[in-house]
Amino acid sequence: MRKIILVGTAREQSTRIKNKMTRQFTDTTLFEIYLKKFEQISKMNNPFDNIIMGVSKSDKTLWKMCKNSKINIVSRSAFSVSNKATTLQEIYPFLEDYNEDYVMHVNGCFPFLKPETIIEIGNVFKSKKYTSLMCVKKRYNYFFDAKNCKPINNKDKRCSNTKTIPPVLEGVLSVICYPRKFMLENGYYWNYTKNNPYLYILPDSIECLDIDTQLEFDVCQELWKQGDNK
């Protein structure tokens, strides 16, 4: 059966939100939520053959947060977490040191993503013959081609209810799975052929909330404060 390494990565040089992973997020930080999630998974029945978190010692705040973690912390190079690293091979060279066939990478900017959901996705990927996997969600709305302004998903001129419009699948990059050697050799994850990636449909719920902007950070922080992380 295919072997999977569960990978998390974080860095301090976030460009859109300064210190996103280490700044105060109610009574915690996004990175502490991320690390705790991996620790919880390690104690649960899971399909992973290895679990690691990649952090650079040059990111001193993150490295200090890892001090008492029971997860295997991998030391990344300072270059790999800098804005100068642009290719996947430059960002993830530490994956050359592992033998697992596949990588399951979890994004730390989805604070409401549950450990159980991560394990469920891992079980599906481990048991199937999919080459790679991307999480998606259904979007019911009007979508148009930016070049010619023609509708992408609704060609019925009489349709005025978004509930009846054919959905578009939007990528939710909370979890992706891909063959480790293929990515390192080619610099990309998948070929966009059948089941490469397989599109794993997530319910459009709070688990899909991604923090990329200050507004999203503020909204998610307020939801976390209200106990929606339970």
N, C-alpha and C positions, 0 to 999 in steps of 0.2 A: 504493500500500500504506500502511496505517496507520502513523503515526509514534508512537514510544514514547519517553518520557523515563524513565530509571531514577533513582529518587529514594531517598536515604537521609536520615534526620533523627536528631538526638540533642540531648539537653538534660541539664543537670546536676541539675535539681530533681526527681529521682525521689522518689516518695512512699513506696513500699513498701520499697525498699532504698536507703539513703543513698549517694549518689555511685556508683550502680550502674555507669554507663558508664566512670567514670574510676578507680575503686578497683582495687587490684592483683588481677589474675586470673592466678595463677601468675606467669609472667615477663612478662606483658603486661596489657592492659586490654580490656574488651569493645569499647570504641570503636576501639582500634587494630586489633583483629581485623576489625571492621566496615569500617574505612577501607581496610585492606589487601585485603579481599575485593573492594571496588569497583575498586581499582587493578588487581587481577588480571583482573577482567572487562574492563576497558578495553583490556588488552593481548591479549585473546582474541578470536576470531571471535564476535561477538555481534550481536543484532538491534536494539540500542538506537541511537536517533538522537542522544541526549544522555545524559550521566551526571553527576549533581550530588549533593552532600552539603550539607544545610542545617544550619548551626550559627550560634548567636548570639555576637557579640563580647562580650556580657555574661557568657557562660559562658567565663570566661578560660582554664580548664584545657583544655577541648575546643578552643577556638580556637587555643591554642598547639600542640596535637597536630596540627592541620591545616597548620601552617606550611610544611612541606616536601612536602606532598602534591601529586601531579600531577593529582588530580581537581579539577574545578571546584567550589570551595567557595562556597556561597551564604550571604550574611550575612542571618540572620533577625533580626526585631525582638525586643527583650527581652520585650515583651508576649506574643508568639507562643509563647515557650518557658516562660512563667510558668503557674502553676496557675489564673490568672484567665482564660486563654484556654480556652474550653470547646467552641466550635463548630468544625467543620472549616474554615470560612472564616477564623476567627480564628487557627487553628493553622497553616494553609498558605496565607496570602495571597501568598507569594512565587511560587506557581505561576501567578499571573495574568501574570507577566512572560515566560512561555514559550509557544511556539506548537504544541508537540506535541499530537496528538489525545488520547493516552492516557498515563496515569501508571502505572508499575509501582513500587510502594513496597515496599522490603525492610526488614524489622524487624531492628534491630541486637541484639536480645536472644536471637537464635538462633545461638550461636557456631559450631555444627557444620554449619550450612547451607552447602553447597558452592557455589562459583562456577558449576560445571558445571550444578547443579540450577537455579540462577537463570536461566542462559542457556537451558536446556531449556524452562522455563516461558515465558520470553520468546518463544522461537521458536514455541511452540504458540499463544500469544495473538496474535502478529503474523500468523500464517498463517490463523487461523480468524476467524469472524464473531461471536465472543462479544462481548457488550456489556461485560462485566466478568468478573473471575475471583477466586475465593477458594480457597486451599489447604485441603484437609481430609484426615483420615485415618479409616480404619475402626476402630470400637471394638466388640469382641465382649464384651458383658457384659449384665447386667440393668439396664435403665433404666426409671424410673417417672415418671409425671406427678406433680409435687409437690403439685398441688391435690387430686387425687382418689386418688392412690396406685395408679392402674391402670398396668399395664405398657405401655410405649411400643413396644417392638420384639419382645417375646416373649409370645405369647398361648397358647402350647401348654403347658398345665399339666404335661405329662409330660416336658417338656424340662428336663434337669438338667445339661446340658453346655454351657458357654459357647462351645465351639467350633462348635456347631451353631445357635446363636442368630443370627437375622438381624442384621447389623451396623447400627450407628448411625454417621452421619458427623459427626465432630467438627471444628469449625473449627481450623485451624492458621494463625494470622495471621503467618506468616513472610513471605509474599508475597501482595500483593493487586494487582489491576489494575482501573482504572476510567477512564471518560471524564473528562478534566480539566475541561472547561467545565461538564459536568453537576454535578460535585461542588461547584464554586465557586458555581453558581447555586442549588443545592438544599440543600446542606449534608449530603448523604449520598451513599454510593457506588453503591447499586444498588436495584432495585425488587422483588427477590425474585420475578422472573418467569423464564421459560425462558431459561437461559444468561445470566441477569443476577442473581446471578453464575453463571458456569460453575464447577462444583465439580471442581477439579483434585485427584485423589487421590494423596497422597504415601504411600510405604511407611512403616509405623510404625517408624521407625528413630531413631537418635541425632540425625539432622538435624531432627527435630521437637521436640527439647528446648528449651523456652522458659524463660527466667529471669525470674520474677515475684516470687519469695519468697527469703528468705535461705537456706532449705533447698535450693531449686533452684540457687541460686548456688553453694553449697558442693558439691553433688553434681556439677554441671557442671565446677567448678574441679578436682575430683579426677579426673574423667574426662579432662579436658584435660591434666592433669599426667601421666596414665598413657599419653598419646600417642594417645588416641582421636580426635584432631583430624586425624590423618594420612589 
